[in-house]
Amino acid sequence: MPSALPDGEPAPSDGALPESALAGLGRRPFGFYIHVPFCTVRCGYCDFNTYTASELGSGPGASRASYAEAAVAEIRLARSVLGDVDVPVETVFFGGGTPTLLPPADLTRIVGVIGEEFRLSPDAEVTTESNPDSVSADDLRRLRDGGINRISFGMQSAVSHVLAVLDRTHDPRRVPQVVDWARSAGFDEVSLDLIYGTPGESLADWATSLDGALDSDPDHVSAYALIVEEGTALARQIRRGEVKMTDDDDLADKYIAADEAFEKAGLGWYEVSNWSRSPESRCRHNMGYWTGGDWWGVGPGAHSHVGGVRWWNVKHPTAYAGRIEHGSSPAHAREVLDDETQRVEHVLLELRLRDGLAIDVLDQAGRANLPAQVERGLVSEDALTHGRLVLTQAGRLLADAVVRDLLP
């Protein structure tokens, strides 16, 4: 959940959506994203909309103790805005921040209210992110008993000096322990998040992290290259010459190492930065983002999308809670996506998937550039005959360049 919000156009105070956005509601995949903005420590690389207790103080809306009430109120607002249409909720995702800094009872209460106000599909995927040092075995049992069935641990690295550069506070030895606890608690799916390209991380360090992750036998792994965002503490350290930025060749070597290690361990890629044990282990919530589904984002700074309308909430927790308390929508602004914008986003997102992108989504100029992508080895050779574009490993490394050529 990036900290910077776009401008957009004013959003109505009651949260009302155009009739065009509500058409087809309930027939498209629908999920909830719950943004929990609290962290124990502000990581130096993080540009997400997160806050520590010292940054927020104890004013109204800034307390963890009051967050669940505000989130519940926004869920009820969502029910009012979307009307009485039956909208089965297929996914719920708690992100942050560190959602598990809230008591398990708060997270599971939010899941319960979603089920009461809408309808949780029988096979709904309900995920929470968690730092390895933010949960106990008892917490995990309570989360699982309360309906959360998937957990994603922010492992990031198995090497202490790499974690130190990232300002991560957990001991690497904690990761296999919390994974074991999650399995014992009955979680259906366990995912690990990794970051590669941290300044000072060697290829040997990255290999250690890959081995450490695979030793825990996860169902799913996400591995993202570190992006140094302007305004972060890490960006300032790099600018002052205190740490050296990782180069693109190093990032490419680490991506290839990860892809090969995961494939060997039985985890197949399904999105450029994500691998799963089976199609059933893919993160269905994120698949909803990548394939144009509907979702309602709850919490400060959270983004939503329903039927071609995208909106985003006010950023600060106090401002968010204030609007909720007064019965107003917390939406800061919104945009109504025209057909061409939706087509461009379709290309940007679905091309990253192993399932690929249908050629007929491209315009004439994009289709004219396709044979060159095949010739360069960036798109599968059968794309022209099967009518679907799938990136090769080399294409995944150059995905942004491929998109630029297909959206001239």
N, C-alpha and C positions, 0 to 999 in steps of 0.2 A: 504494500500500500504506500506508494510514493508520497512524500511530504508536500510536494508542489501541486497545486490544483490548477487546472486550466480555467480560462475565463468563462466561455459558454454564454448562454442567455439566461435571464432570470428564471428561476424555478418558482412555480406557484406555491403560496404559503401552505396550502392544504395538501400539496403533493399530487394533485390530480394529473392524470396522463391523458394524452389525446386518444380519441376513440380508435384511431388507426393502430395505436400501440396495444390496445386491449384485444383487438381482433386476433383470433388464434390463440389467445391465452389459454393455457391448460393443454394445448396440443403440441407445444414445444417443450423441450426439457426445461425444468425450472429448479433453481436451487437458492439457498441462502448463504451469503458470506457474512460472517460475524467478525468485525475487526475489533480486537482487544488491544488497546494502545499502550499497555503497561510493560515496562521492562525493569529489571533490577539494575542493569548497567547499560549505558548507551554505547553500543559497539561503534568503533571508530570508522567503519566502512558503511554504516547503515544510513540510508536516506529515507527510510520509511517513516510514516507518521506515528512515532512512538515517543514515550515520555517516561522518565524515572519519577519516583516519588518526590525527589528534591526539586525537580523541574516543575511539578504540578502543585506542590503544596497540599493543603487540605481543604481548599475552597469547594463550594458546591459544584458537583459534577466532576471533580477531579479525583475523587476517592474510588478505589477499587470496590469499596463496600456498596456504592450506589450504582455501579455500572450496570449490573444485571437488570435493575429496574428500568433504566433508560432503554436498554436493548429490548426488553419485553414490550415497552411502550411503542417502540418503532415497529416491531413485528405486528402489533395490533393496528398501527397506522397502515402498514402494508396490506393487511386484510381489508381495511376500509377502502383504500385506494383501488385495489384490484377487484372489489365488488364481491358478489356471491358466486362467481364462477368457481367450479371445482378445479383447484390447482394442486395436483399431486406434487409434493416436494421430493425430488429424487436425490438431492445432495444437500448437505449442510457442511460448511467448512469454517472452523474457527482459526483465524490467522492473526498475526500481530506484527510487532509486540510478541509477548509471551502469554498466550491464553491461559496456560496452566498456572499462572500467578494468581488467577481467580480460584476460589474454592471449587472443588468438583461439583458441589451442589448448585453453584451459580450456572456453570456450563450446562449441566443436565437439566436445570430448570428451563433454560432458554430452549433446549431441544424439545422439552415437553410442551412449551407454549406454542412452538411452531407446529407440533402435532395437533394441538387443540384448535388453533386458528385456521390451519390449512389441513393437510392430510399427508403424513409421511408415507411414502410408498413402502410396501412390505419389505423391499430389498434396498431401502434407502442407504446411501453411503454417508456416514456421519463422521467427519474427520476433525481432529484437533492437532495443531502444531504444538510442540513442546520442546523446551530445552532439557537436556539430560539431567541437569541439576535442579529442575523446577518441579519434579514429581517424585513421590514415594510409591512403593508397591501398593500401599493402601489407597492412595489417590487413584492409581490406575484401575484398581478393582471398582472403585466408586464410579469412575467415568464409564467403565464398561457396563456396569450394572444400570447406569442411567441412560444407556442407549447410544453411546459413542462407540463405534465399532472399527474405526481406523485411526492410527496415530502416526504422526510424522515427526521424528526426532531431528533436531538441528545439530547433527554431528559436526559438520563442516570440515573437520580434519581429525586425524588420529595422532598428530604430532604437536607436542606442547608448545614449541616456539612459534609454530604457525598460528595456533589458537591465540597465543599472546599478542601477535600482531593484529589479529582480528578483534582483540578485547573480549574473546569468549572466556567464560569463567569456569567451565566444567573440566574435570579431569578426564582424559581420553578413556581411562579404564571404566568410567561410568557408563559408557555407551552399551557395551554388551550386557551390563547389569540391567539397565532399564529395558532393553529389548527382551531379556528373559522375563522380567516382571510383566511386561505387556503380554507376552505369550501366555504366561501363567494366569493372567487376568482374563484371557479369552478374546483378545483382540483378533478380529478376522484378518486384518491387514496391518503390517508394520512397514513404514517407509523411513529411509534415512536421507537427509539432505547433506550434500557435500559442496564445497567451494574449492576451485582450483585457480592457481595464478596469484596467490597471495605473495606480496614481496618477500623474498628470502626463502620461498618454498622451492626445494630442488625436485628433480624428477624422482629421486629416491624417496623423498618425503611424501610425494603424491602416491607413489607405489605403496608406501606404508599405510596411507589412508585408505586406498582401494582395498588392500588386504584386510584391514581392520573392519571396513564396512561389510565385506563379503563374508568374513568370519562369523558375523551375526546372522547370516542367512536371511536378509530382508526380502520382502515380497516386491519391493519397489525402491528405486533409488533415483534421486534427482541430483545432477551434477552441473553446477553453473560456474562459468568463468567469472571471476571477481571483476566487477565494474566499479571503477573509482568515480564516485559522483562528486561534482563540485559542491563545496560547502561542508563536506564531511571532514572529520579530524584526519582521516587517512589521506585525503587529497592535500590537506595543508602540510602533512609530513612529507609527502612526495615533492611538493613544490619547494619546501625548504631543503630538500636533498637528504633528509634523514633516512628515508627508505627509497629503494629503487623500484620503479614500475616494471612489471613483468612484460616482456615483449610478445608479439603475436605468434612467433614461431614456437615459443615455449608453451603458450596456450594451446596451440594446435597439437603439439606432441602430447600434452597431458589429456586432451580430449580423445585422441586416438588410443592412448593407453587405457583410458577409462572404458571406451566403447569395446575394445578387445577383451578387457578383463571381465566386464559385465556379460558380454555374449558367451564367453567361455564358461561362466558360472550359471548360465541359463536365464539371464535377464536380457530380454530383447528391447531394442529401442522402439518407442512408439511416438516420441516427439523429440526434437533435436536434443533436448537436455534431460530427457526422462526415459527410464528403462523399467520394465516390469517383468515379473515371473511368468505372467500369462496375460491374455487380453482382459481377463476378469480382474487382474490386479492393477490395471491402469487407474489413474486418478480420474474418476468420472466427473468430479466437480470441475477440474481444470479442462477436461474434454468439453464440457459445456461452454467454457470461455472460448476455446479454440474453434468450435464448430457453430458459434452463433446462437447459443441457447439464451434463455432468460435467467436472470438472477437479481435478487434484491440484496444490496449491500447494507448491512446494519453497522452503525458505529461512526465515530468521527473520521472524516476523510474517506469513508467507504464509497466505492463506485457501484452503480447498478446499471442494468440494461434490461429493458422490456420492450419487445416489438419494435426495435429500431430507435428507441429513445434511450439516451444514456444520461445519467445524472450523478452528481457526487455531493456528498454531505460536507457541511462546514468542518473545518480541520481540527479546531481545538476542542478537547473534551468538555471544557466548561461552556463554550458556546453551543456545542452539540446538546449537552444536558439542559441548557437554558431553553432552547427551542422545544425540546421534548416536553419539558415541564409546563410550557405554556400552550401545549397542544398543537404546535405548528410542525410542519415538515422540517427536518434538519437539512434538506437539500440546499446547497449553496448555488448551484447553477446546473444547466442541462444543455444538451444538444439533440436535435432531431436529425438522424442520419439519412441523407438522401441515398438514392439507389447506387450512385457511383461510389460514394464513400463506403457503403456496405460491400460493394464488389471488391474494392481495393483491400478492405480489411479481411475479406474472405481469402484473397490471395495471400496476404501477409501471414495469416494464421494457419490456414489449412496446408499450405505448402510445407510447413514445419512438421507435419504429421506423417507417420509411416504409411497411413492409409492414403495419403497423397491428395492432390488437388485435381479436379476434373478440368480437362483442357478447355471445355466450353465456357469456363468462367473468364478466361483471358479474352481481351479484345483482339482485333486483327493485328495490331502492332506487336502485342505480346506473343501471339501465336507465331508470328514471323520470326521472332527471336528464339523460339524453342529449339529448332534443330542445332543451333550453336551450343546450347546448354548440354544437349546430348553428346555432341562431338567433343566437348571439353570434359566429358565424364562427370558432370555435375548432376545430371538427371538420368534415371534409369533408361537403358537402351530401348525398352519396349514401350516407352511413354507414347510414342507417335502411333503405335498400332493398338494400344489398349486404351488410349484416351485419358490416361491419368498420369500425372507427374508425381514421381517419388524421388526424393533426393538420394544420391549415393552418399557414402561417407565423406568423400571430397566435397560434395554439394552441401552437406550439413556444415562443414567448416566455412563455407562461403555462402551460407544461406541468404544473408542480406544482399550480397552482390547478385545472386540469382534473382531475387525479388526485384531489384532495381532494373534488371534487364527485361523482366516479364511485365513490368509496369512502367514502360518508357514514357 
